[in-house]
Amino acid sequence: MGIDRLVSLISRIFFFGSFVLFALAVVERIANAFGYTVLQQYRGGRLLEIAVVLLVFVIAAQLREVKEELKKGRG
């Protein structure tokens, strides 16, 4: 398994994970509106922060891949 395939796999996992965390944050916010809580350890805002960090990594990996493709096209 090359580094490109590994980065692609990790990017997909992080992308999926960020949407799962986003969904959990929305569910937590709705539950909080009704006076309940779904998650004991993390608040909804913290889940959104973690999701954003994961998405930033995915964006950086995608930009790196685009840059490499552009270099291949010129050379």
GUVEXLO-598472 format. One record per residue: residue number from 1; z, x, y of N, C-alpha, C in turn. Coordinates in pm, whole numbers. Last residue first. Layout:
GUVEXLO-598472
NODE pos     nz     nx     ny    caz    cax    cay     cz     cx     cy
NODE NUM      Z      X      Y      Z      X      Y      Z      X      Y
...
//
This chain:
GUVEXLO-598472
NODE pos     nz     nx     ny    caz    cax    cay     cz     cx     cy
NODE  75  -1622    491   1839  -1644    622   1780  -1742    630   1673
NODE  74  -1598    226   1912  -1656    322   2008  -1699    451   1940
NODE  73  -1475    106   1693  -1603     55   1741  -1673    152   1835
NODE  72  -1231    238   1674  -1329    252   1564  -1468    210   1611
NODE  71  -1109    147   1906  -1137    289   1892  -1240    313   1784
NODE  70  -1081   -122   1841  -1165    -85   1955  -1202     64   1948
NODE  69   -898   -103   1632  -1032   -157   1606  -1129   -120   1718
NODE  68   -675     -5   1770   -737     77   1665   -877     28   1634
NODE  67   -621   -227   1937   -652    -96   1995   -722     -6   1893
NODE  66   -556   -419   1746   -673   -438   1831   -717   -306   1891
NODE  65   -319   -306   1644   -435   -324   1556   -563   -344   1636
NODE  64   -158   -318   1871   -187   -189   1811   -310   -198   1721
NODE  63   -140   -593   1906   -206   -513   2008   -243   -375   1955
NODE  62      9   -656   1675   -126   -707   1691   -204   -629   1796
NODE  61    250   -527   1734    174   -486   1616     30   -534   1626
NODE  60    330   -672   1961    305   -528   1971    223   -478   1853
NODE  59    362   -927   1847    262   -906   1952    229   -759   1965
NODE  58    576   -874   1672    446   -920   1619    336   -897   1721
NODE  57    779   -808   1855    733   -710   1756    596   -748   1701
NODE  56    800  -1054   1984    758   -936   2061    710   -827   1966
NODE  55    899  -1213   1776    764  -1237   1827    713  -1120   1911
NODE  54   1157  -1106   1749   1063  -1098   1637    920  -1119   1685
NODE  53   1260  -1177   1998   1251  -1035   1960   1152  -1018   1845
NODE  52   1252  -1456   1976   1169  -1388   2076   1154  -1240   2043
NODE  51   1444  -1498   1778   1306  -1539   1754   1211  -1468   1852
NODE  50   1673  -1413   1911   1628  -1339   1793   1482  -1372   1763
NODE  49   1685  -1611   2110   1673  -1470   2147   1621  -1388   2030
NODE  48   1724  -1842   1955   1601  -1827   2033   1578  -1682   2075
NODE  47   1977  -1786   1857   1865  -1796   1763   1732  -1782   1836
NODE  46   2122  -1800   2092   2114  -1672   2022   1999  -1672   1922
NODE  45   2099  -2072   2149   2042  -1973   2240   2026  -1837   2175
NODE  44   2247  -2192   1939   2104  -2212   1952   2035  -2110   2041
NODE  43   2481  -1960   1790   2448  -2071   1879   2296  -2079   1890
NODE  42   2604  -1883   1466   2514  -1854   1577   2490  -1979   1660
NODE  41   2799  -1991   1287   2805  -1852   1330   2722  -1824   1454
NODE  40   2753  -2255   1219   2885  -2216   1268   2884  -2079   1335
NODE  39   2507  -2497   1263   2536  -2356   1236   2672  -2319   1296
NODE  38   2532  -2759   1336   2469  -2727   1210   2507  -2586   1167
NODE  37   2755  -2987   1488   2698  -2853   1483   2643  -2828   1343
NODE  36   2773  -3276   1707   2786  -3206   1578   2735  -3064   1592
NODE  35   2718  -3427   1931   2855  -3384   1908   2879  -3315   1775
NODE  34   2461  -3478   1992   2534  -3587   1929   2677  -3547   1892
NODE  33   2382  -3235   2090   2373  -3350   2180   2451  -3469   2125
NODE  32   2398  -3078   1864   2499  -3060   1969   2498  -3178   2066
NODE  31   2166  -3161   1733   2296  -3191   1673   2407  -3178   1777
NODE  30   1978  -3052   1910   1983  -3197   1890   2118  -3238   1831
NODE  29   2035  -2781   1876   2047  -2842   2008   2057  -2994   1997
NODE  28   1976  -2746   1604   2113  -2723   1653   2135  -2790   1788
NODE  27   1702  -2795   1608   1790  -2883   1531   1934  -2869   1577
NODE  26   1624  -2576   1766   1598  -2712   1813   1688  -2811   1740
NODE  25   1702  -2364   1601   1761  -2376   1734   1741  -2517   1790
NODE  24   1539  -2408   1378   1685  -2419   1365   1753  -2435   1500
NODE  23   1291  -2354   1497   1319  -2489   1445   1469  -2509   1428
NODE  22   1327  -2081   1554   1303  -2176   1662   1336  -2318   1618
NODE  21   1349  -1980   1294   1463  -1971   1385   1448  -2066   1503
NODE  20   1087  -2037   1209   1201  -2097   1139   1325  -2093   1229
NODE  19    945  -1875   1382    930  -2019   1392   1040  -2093   1317
NODE  18   1031  -1624   1296   1059  -1664   1433   1043  -1815   1450
NODE  17    934  -1615   1033   1079  -1618   1058   1113  -1663   1198
NODE  16    657  -1594   1079    711  -1712   1011    861  -1726   1039
NODE  15    662  -1341   1204    604  -1457   1271    657  -1586   1210
NODE  14    776  -1178   1007    846  -1196   1133    794  -1319   1208
NODE  13    571  -1196    812    709  -1239    781    786  -1267    909
NODE  12    356  -1087    952    350  -1225    904    489  -1279    873
NODE  11    452   -827    996    419   -913   1109    415  -1060   1067
NODE  10    471   -733    735    594   -749    814    569   -840    934
NODE   9    195   -729    671    290   -811    594    418   -837    673
NODE   8     99   -544    860     47   -680    856    143   -774    783
NODE   7    239   -316    784    262   -372    917    213   -516    922
NODE   6    123   -283    529    267   -303    543    301   -366    678
NODE   5   -143   -237    589   -107   -357    510     41   -388    522
NODE   4   -115      3    728   -174   -114    793   -137   -243    720
NODE   3    -14    180    542     72    142    655     18     17    725
NODE   2   -102     73    206   -113    153    328    -23    100    438
NODE   1      0     86   -118      0      0      0      0     90    123
//
